[in-house]
Amino acid sequence: MLKRQLIYLNEMFPPAERTLVSILLFFEIYFVLLLNMGVVKPRGIGIQEFIGAFTVFSFLLLLRIADDFKDYDTDRRLFPERALPSGRVRKNDLWVLLLFFTGITVILNILFMNNLPWFFFLYIYGFLMSMWFFSKSKIQKNLFLALITHNPIVMILNIYVLSFTTIKYSLPVTIYTVLLAFTMYFPGLIWEIARKIRSPEDETEYVTYSSLIGYRKASFYVLILILVDIVTNIFLVINLIRPSVVLLILNTGWITWYILSYIRNPHGKKLVKMVEIYTFITEGIMVLTVALFLRMGYI
């Protein structure tokens, strides 16, 4: 079983990569909020912060497994090479993996964390989402309904981190709290839409946004979200290290050019790959801004 579970993790949820993503996501929200709220002497990073980052990792794994369960029949037809539908991994293997990580996460949060209401809300919403909110026949066949019911989970995960930070430091909810919730929500939303945009010649029976409204409209919608996202990012870093604003604008400039060129002619282009690169650069700039701000002795 362990061998099969490792096959699944390596192919569907690379542990090293996802661990790094989880740590960056947690501490980016954590430090950007503290710095914008004027907390110049954080109490140090302790077990709570690492449990918070582990919770992000564990929950993202839960979502990955839940998606494979939900889409099993579809994947058998359209993606038979994947670990689960190919038979190289069994459903029982994933159930054990899911229950193991969920159990550890629940115990650690109950013992050490200060934001249990948001933690349980996160997992309850995740459970309902994995069950299609008990309306599978309606939601599964409607891509837009699936988006508005499933994608908010990213926002709730962000609020889990924000709630921990605000409670630990007794911070009020301000515009910075709200902006952070949204600016960390947009990358997931942008990627979710971009991965389901294909050029006309690449369309299959797999339902995509481009097959429903056309690749031009879908791509333009992604561009709008990116522009809104960059405004929230700029607002959060402009009072920290202003040269970061220039980097964010330059990064937005090239992805805007790429999306517009994709709208003109999508042949041979992979929109989601470029969106992923844009997202990694954006989040990298945000993390680098925090690191430099700390390094320069402001806190």
N, C-alpha and C positions, 0 to 999 in steps of 0.2 A: 504493500500500500504506500509506504513512504516513497518508494521509487517513482510510483505513478504520480504522487502528489508533487514531487520535485519536477517531473516532466510538465505538469500543469503550471506550476509557478514560473518555471523558466520560460515557457512559451506565452502564457497569458498574463502573468503578473510578476515580471522580473524583480526579485526581492531587493537587490542592491539599488536599482533605479527607483523603485517605488519607495524605498526607505528614504532615499535622498529627497525625493519629491515631498514626502510627508513631513520631513524635518524642515525643509525650506518653507513649505506652506504654513506650518504652525508658527515658526519663529518670525517669518515675514509679517504676519498679522500681529503677532505679539509685540515686536519691537517697533513697528511703524506706528501702532496705536500709542504705545508708551511715549515715544519721542514726540508725536504730535500733541499729546496731552501734557507735555512738559515734565514728565517723570524723568528727572536727571540722575537719580540714583536708584536703579532697580535693585530689588532685594537679592538678586543672584538667581542663577538657574539651578533648580533643584529637581527632586523626584517628580513633582507635579508637572513640570514642563515636559519632562521626558515621557510621562504617562500620557500627557496630552498629544504629543507627537506620535506615540505608539497607537493611540486611539484613532488618529487620522489614518495611519497605515492600516490598522485592523479593519476600519470601516470601509476603506476603499477596496480592500480584499473582499469584504462581504458583498459589496456592490458588484464586483467582478463575477463572483460565484453566482450570485442571484441572477445576473444577466444571462449567464450560461444556462442556468436552469430554465429561465423564462423563454429563452430563444432556442431551446434544444431542438424542437421540431423544425424550425426554420433553418437552423444551422446544419441539420442533417441533409437538407436539400441544397442549400446555397454555399455552405462552408464546411463540407465533409472532412476537410483536412485538419480542422481544429482538434485540439486535444480530446475534448469530451465527445463530440459526435463521431470522431474516428474510432472510438473504442479504446484508445490508448490510456484513457483515464475513465474511471467509473464514477457514477453519481455518488455512491457510498464514500468514495475517497474524498469527494468535495464536501459532503455533509460532515465528515469527521474534521476536516480542516476548518470549516465554518464554525462548528460548535466549539472547537478548541480555542480559536482566537476570540470568538465572542465571549466565551466563559471567562477567559483571562482578562479581557477588556472590562467586562462588567465588574468583576471582583476588584480590579485595580481602581476603577473609578469610584466605587462605593467606599473603598478604604481611604483614598487619598484626595479625591478631587472635590472642588467646592461648588460645582455647577450641575449637580445631579438632575435637576428638572430638564435642563437642555440636553443632557446626555441621554436621558430616557426618551425625550421627544425625538431626538435624532434616530434612535434605534427603532422606535415605534413607527416613525415615518418610513424608515428603510424597510421594515417588515411589510407595511401596507403597500409600499411601492413594489416589492418583490411579488406580492400577490395581485398586482394590477389593480389595487384598491377594490378588489372583488368585482371588477367590471372588465375582465379580460376581453370579452367579445366586443366591447365598445372601444376600449383604449388601444388594443393591439393593432387594429386595422386603421386607426386614425393617428398619423404621424404627429400632427400638431397637438392633439389631445395628449399624446404620450409625452411630448415635450413639456407642456405646461404642468403636467402632473408629476413627472419624474425629475426634471432638471432642478427644481427648487431644493432638492436634497443637498446640492452644492452650497447654496446659501445657508441652509441649516447647519451644515458642517462648519462653515465660517463663523456662524453665530456661536457655535459650541466653543470655539477658540476665543472669540471676543468676550463671551460671558465669563469664561475662566479668568481672563486678564482683568476685566473691569471689576469683578468681585474681589480678586486678590489685592488690587490696588485701590479699591473703593472709588472707582472712577465713575463720573456721570456719563450718561449716554449723550453724545454730541454728534455734530455733523461728521466728525472724523470717524466715529464708530460706524455710522450709517454708510459712509463712503467706502470704508474698508470692507464692509460686508458685500457691497456691490462690486468693488474693483477686483476682489478675489473670486467673485461669482462669474464675471464676464468671460474670463478665459475658458472655463468649462462650457459655458453656453456657446461661445464662438466655435470651439472645437467640435462640440456635438452637432452643430449645424453644418460646419465645413466638411466633416467626414461623410456627410450624406448629400454631398453635391458632386455630381459627375458630369462630364461632357456627354453630349448626346450619344456618341458612339460607344461609350462605356456603360450605358444604362443596361440593367438586367431586370429580372422580375423583382429584385430587391427594391423595396419602396424607398425613394430618396426625396429630399426636398426639391431637387432639380427636376425630378420626374413629375412632381405635383404642380409646381409653379414656374418651372423653367430655370435653367442654370443662371441666367442673367439676373433675375429678380432675387434668387436665393443668394447669389454672390454679393449683390449690392446690399442685401440685408446684413450679411457678415461684415461688410465694410462699415456700415453705420454703427454696428455694435463695437467694432474696433475703435472708431473715432470717439464714441462715448466712453469706452474703457480708458483710452489714453488721457482724456480730460480728468477723470477721477484719479488716475495715477499721478498726473502732474500736480494736482491740488494737494496730494499727500506728501510729495517730495520737495515742493518748491521752497518750503521753509527749512529744509534740511540741507541739501547740497544742490544748489541751483544748476550747475553744469549737467546734472542728471536729467534735467528737463530737456536740454539740447539732445542728449542721447535718445531719450524717449521719442522726441519729435522725428529724429532721423530714422529711427526704427519704424515708426508709423509711416514715414514717407515711402520707404521702399516696399512695404507690404501693400500700401495703397496703390502704388504703381503696378505691382504684380496683379492685384485683384482686378484693376481696370483692364490690364492686358488680357487677363483670363476672360473677362466679360466680352472683350472684342473677339478673342479667338482662344478657346479652351483646348484646342488640339495639342496633345503631347504634354500638357501641364497637369500638375497634381496640386490642387488648391490646398488640401488638408496638410500636406507636407510643409508648405510654406507657412501656413498658419501656425503649425507646431513650432517652427523655427522662430517666428515672430513672438510667440508666447514665451518660449524659453529665454529669448533675449530680453523681453520686457521684464519678466520676473527676475532675471539675472541682474538687470539694472537696479531694480528695487532692492534686492538683497545686497548688492554692492554699495548702494547708497547708505543703507543702514550700517553695513560693516565699516565704511569709511567715516561715517558720522561718529561711530563709537571709537574708532581708532584715533581720530583727530582730537580726542579728549573732551568732547562735549558732555559726556556722562561718565 
